């Protein structure tokens, strides 16, 4: 909102000089941020929104935008409510947005059918519909650096490593506590398939959205069932509540593993000293020692152009928001190089995302060396199924507990292809891809 008001104010000031006004309009691209700073999911939504806003703002303040093109940012509050998210989309799509970041699986599922009709890409970074990684079926949807199914397979792979191999999963009980919504239900088909394949028992503990802060019955069942490992797919107020409840029943925290969205610093802090050992999947660095994050402090926070508490810069979900904006910014650069245009449109952005490549050298150039894996997308692969690692809470902060490792791509990929085909059949007539694989 801040930048949109600023841009409009400058345009109005320049009205006396039409050429200046035209130049401003021509050298601006628009990115709406569907955020949620209120409601039961605000604890997770605020740091992500801050990271996204601050990185894009830093590019504007430090560099004058991207290759001379400023980014016009507008937040629209969704409260993590699907209907409000769709209203935000409908209310902003006429302003020539480059891309949408729903930050909700429910909203993402509603926008996927609209993307190919309205010709606006949807970037659901490591959330949403896992099958959307299949670019030949979903040319307008992207979910790098990894899908939910990659994350689920990564957790099972880590558990197998702890047990001495996948064969040793047979007879084990793995509990799955999840937000009972599209988000939490998304990985269940894969987990059920892996349970059959490797012989473990999958115990499910759904948490209704209205009961996120009252999970006593679920954790009493966990204490009764005594699963060997617990996997969590939580968000918002569900996460700190689950960590506290797990600690309350003295569940071994080093066997409690959340997906990457269950890894907020405040999520783990809620359990106090007893949360030490809790694990989550991760695909971004933590800490504020990266040069780009120091530039955010200098150009954004120190000048009053952001609303982030400086002490929160470098926390896990804040850095996740930064990563999301890096993907957008680098896709814009890619599209500019591909088209030769400074001010790209949504169709160009789609091609930029599809041809996005961030090498280790590029991560270093943008001041984020070691922040994330090298990322590469393609026409057929809109996720990349990139490496990830296990983060572990040491009582005060997140630490890297494992080396970076690949998800179980050989298992996940054919299932994704089948799921994409099934989605298209269920939503027939699903449009055939007509977009060329631009290079």
Residue pairs with C-beta under 8 A, 6 or more apart in sequence:
1 74
1 75
2 73
2 305
3 57
3 60
3 71
3 72
3 73
3 74
4 72
4 73
4 74
7 24
7 28
7 70
7 72
10 24
11 21
11 24
11 25
14 20
14 21
14 24
15 21
26 343
27 65
27 68
27 69
27 70
27 342
27 343
28 65
28 69
28 70
28 71
28 72
28 343
29 66
29 69
29 70
29 71
29 72
29 98
29 332
29 343
29 344
30 71
30 72
30 74
30 95
30 96
30 97
30 98
31 56
31 71
31 72
31 73
31 74
31 97
31 98
31 99
31 328
32 73
32 74
32 75
32 76
32 88
32 92
32 95
32 97
32 100
33 49
33 52
33 53
33 73
33 74
33 75
33 76
33 101
34 76
34 78
34 85
34 88
34 89
34 100
34 101
34 102
34 103
34 104
34 107
35 45
35 48
35 49
35 52
35 75
35 76
35 77
35 78
35 103
36 42
36 45
36 49
36 77
36 78
36 79
36 80
36 103
36 104
37 45
37 46
37 49
37 77
38 77
38 79
39 79
39 80
39 81
39 236
40 80
40 209
40 212
40 213
40 236
40 237
41 79
41 80
41 235
41 236
41 237
42 236
43 236
43 237
43 239
43 240
43 264
43 266
43 267
44 235
44 236
44 239
44 261
44 264
44 267
44 317
45 80
45 103
45 236
47 264
47 312
47 315
47 317
47 318
47 320
47 321
48 103
48 317
48 318
48 320
48 321
48 324
49 75
49 103
49 321
50 306
50 307
50 308
50 312
50 318
50 321
51 308
51 317
51 318
51 319
51 320
51 321
51 322
51 323
51 324
51 325
52 101
52 321
52 322
52 324
52 325
53 73
53 75
53 306
53 307
53 321
54 296
54 300
54 301
54 306
54 308
54 313
54 321
54 322
55 292
55 296
55 321
55 322
55 325
55 326
55 329
56 71
56 73
56 325
56 328
56 329
57 73
57 296
57 299
57 300
57 305
57 306
58 292
58 295
58 296
58 299
58 300
59 65
59 66
59 71
59 329
60 70
60 71
61 299
61 300
61 303
61 305
62 295
62 299
64 70
65 71
66 329
66 332
66 333
66 336
67 333
67 336
67 342
68 342
69 332
69 336
69 342
69 343
71 329
74 92
74 95
76 88
76 91
76 92
77 84
77 88
78 84
78 85
78 88
78 103
78 104
78 107
80 103
80 104
80 106
80 235
80 236
82 104
82 106
82 107
82 110
85 102
85 104
85 106
85 107
85 110
85 111
86 107
86 110
86 111
89 100
89 107
89 111
89 114
93 118
93 120
96 345
96 346
97 120
97 346
98 120
98 121
98 328
98 332
98 344
98 345
98 346
98 349
99 120
99 121
99 122
99 123
99 328
99 331
99 346
99 349
99 353
100 111
100 115
100 120
100 121
100 122
100 123
101 123
101 124
101 125
101 324
101 328
102 108
102 111
102 122
102 124
102 128
103 127
104 127
104 183
105 124
105 127
105 128
105 129
105 181
105 182
105 183
105 186
106 181
106 182
106 183
108 122
108 124
108 127
108 128
108 129
109 128
109 129
109 182
111 122
112 122
112 128
112 129
112 132
112 138
112 141
113 427
114 120
115 121
115 122
115 138
115 140
115 141
116 138
116 139
116 140
116 431
119 140
119 346
119 347
119 350
120 140
120 346
121 140
121 141
121 142
121 346
121 349
121 350
121 353
122 128
122 140
122 141
122 142
123 142
123 143
123 324
123 327
123 328
123 353
124 132
124 141
124 142
124 143
125 143
125 144
125 145
125 320
125 323
125 324
125 327
126 143
126 144
126 145
126 146
126 147
126 148
126 151
126 260
126 283
127 143
127 148
127 183
127 261
128 141
128 143
128 148
128 186
129 138
129 141
129 143
129 186
129 423
130 143
130 147
130 148
130 149
130 150
130 186
130 187
130 190
130 416
130 419
131 137
131 138
131 416
131 419
131 420
131 422
131 423
132 138
132 141
132 142
132 143
132 147
132 382
132 383
132 420
133 143
133 147
133 381
133 382
133 383
133 385
133 416
133 420
134 380
134 382
134 416
134 417
134 420
135 354
135 378
135 379
135 380
135 381
135 382
135 433
136 379
136 380
136 433
137 420
137 421
137 423
137 424
137 430
137 433
138 382
138 420
139 350
139 354
139 379
139 433
139 435
140 350
140 435
141 382
142 353
142 354
142 377
142 382
142 383
143 382
143 383
144 327
144 356
144 375
144 377
144 382
144 383
144 384
144 386
145 283
145 372
145 373
145 375
145 383
145 384
145 386
145 388
146 154
146 283
146 383
146 384
146 385
146 386
146 388
146 407
147 383
147 385
147 412
147 416
148 186
148 187
148 259
149 187
149 190
149 407
149 412
149 415
149 416
150 383
150 385
150 388
150 407
150 408
150 409
150 412
151 187
151 259
151 260
151 281
151 388
151 407
152 187
152 190
152 191
152 194
152 231
152 259
153 190
153 194
153 407
153 408
153 409
153 411
153 412
154 281
154 388
154 405
154 407
154 408
155 231
155 257
155 259
155 281
156 169
156 174
156 191
156 194
156 198
156 408
157 166
157 405
157 407
157 408
158 257
158 279
158 390
158 402
159 169
159 172
159 174
159 229
159 257
160 166
160 168
160 169
160 198
162 255
163 169
163 172
166 198
167 198
169 198
169 199
169 200
170 198
170 199
170 200
171 199
171 200
171 201
172 200
172 201
172 228
172 229
173 200
173 201
173 203
173 225
173 226
173 227
173 228
173 229
174 191
174 195
174 200
174 201
174 202
174 203
174 227
174 228
174 229
174 230
174 231
175 203
175 204
175 205
175 222
175 225
175 227
175 229
175 230
175 231
176 188
176 191
176 202
176 203
176 204
176 205
176 230
176 231
176 232
176 233
177 205
177 206
177 207
177 215
177 218
177 222
177 230
177 231
177 232
177 233
177 234
177 242
178 184
178 185
178 188
178 204
178 205
178 206
178 207
178 232
178 233
178 234
179 207
179 209
179 212
179 233
179 234
179 235
179 238
180 206
180 207
180 208
180 209
181 209
183 233
183 235
183 261
184 206
184 207
184 233
184 234
186 233
187 233
187 259
188 204
189 415
189 419
190 412
190 415
191 202
191 231
192 202
193 415
194 200
194 411
195 201
195 202
197 411
203 225
203 227
205 218
205 221
205 222
206 218
207 215
207 218
207 234
207 238
207 242
212 234
212 236
212 237
212 238
212 241
213 237
213 238
213 241
214 241
215 238
215 241
215 242
215 245
216 245
218 245
219 242
219 245
219 246
219 248
219 249
219 251
220 249
222 230
222 246
222 249
222 251
223 249
223 251
228 255
229 255
229 256
229 257
230 246
230 251
230 255
230 256
230 257
231 257
231 258
231 259
232 239
232 242
232 256
232 257
232 258
232 259
232 262
233 258
233 259
233 261
233 262
234 242
234 258
234 261
234 262
234 267
235 261
235 262
239 258
239 262
239 264
239 267
239 270
240 264
240 266
240 267
240 269
240 270
240 271
241 270
242 262
243 256
243 267
243 268
243 270
243 271
243 275
243 278
244 270
244 271
246 253
246 256
246 271
246 278
247 253
247 271
247 272
247 274
247 275
252 277
253 271
253 274
253 275
253 276
253 277
253 278
253 279
253 393
254 277
254 278
254 279
254 392
256 277
256 278
256 279
257 279
257 280
257 281
257 390
258 267
258 278
258 279
258 280
258 281
259 280
259 281
260 280
260 281
260 282
260 283
260 320
260 388
262 280
263 280
263 281
263 282
263 316
263 317
263 391
263 398
264 315
264 316
264 317
265 315
265 316
265 317
265 397
265 398
268 275
268 278
268 393
268 398
269 275
271 278
273 395
275 393
275 395
276 393
276 394
276 395
277 392
277 393
278 392
278 393
279 390
279 391
279 392
279 393
279 401
280 390
280 391
280 398
281 388
281 389
281 390
281 391
282 316
282 388
282 389
282 390
282 391
282 398
282 400
283 323
283 372
283 373
283 386
283 387
283 388
283 389
284 316
284 319
284 320
284 322
284 323
284 371
284 372
285 319
285 368
285 370
285 371
285 372
286 314
286 315
286 316
286 319
286 391
286 397
286 398
287 314
287 319
288 294
288 297
288 313
288 314
289 314
290 314
290 367
290 368
290 369
290 371
291 367
291 368
292 322
292 366
292 367
292 368
293 313
293 314
293 319
293 322
293 367
294 367
295 367
296 306
296 313
296 322
297 310
297 313
299 305
300 306
300 308
301 308
301 310
301 313
308 318
312 318
316 391
316 398
319 371
322 368
323 371
323 372
326 358
326 366
326 368
326 372
327 353
327 356
327 358
327 375
330 356
330 358
330 362
330 366
331 349
331 352
331 353
331 356
332 344
332 349
332 352
333 352
334 352
334 353
334 355
334 356
334 357
335 341
335 344
335 348
335 349
335 351
335 352
336 342
336 344
336 352
338 348
338 351
338 352
338 355
338 438
338 439
339 348
339 351
341 348
344 352
350 435
351 435
351 438
353 377
353 382
354 377
354 378
354 379
354 382
354 437
354 438
355 377
355 378
355 438
355 439
356 375
356 376
356 377
357 374
357 375
357 376
357 377
358 372
358 374
358 375
358 376
359 374
360 369
360 374
363 369
363 370
363 371
363 372
363 374
373 386
373 387
373 388
373 404
374 386
375 384
375 386
376 384
377 383
377 384
379 437
385 406
385 407
385 409
385 412
385 413
387 404
387 405
387 406
388 404
388 405
388 407
389 400
389 401
389 402
389 403
389 404
389 405
390 400
390 401
390 402
391 398
391 399
391 400
391 401
392 398
392 399
392 400
392 401
393 399
423 430
424 430
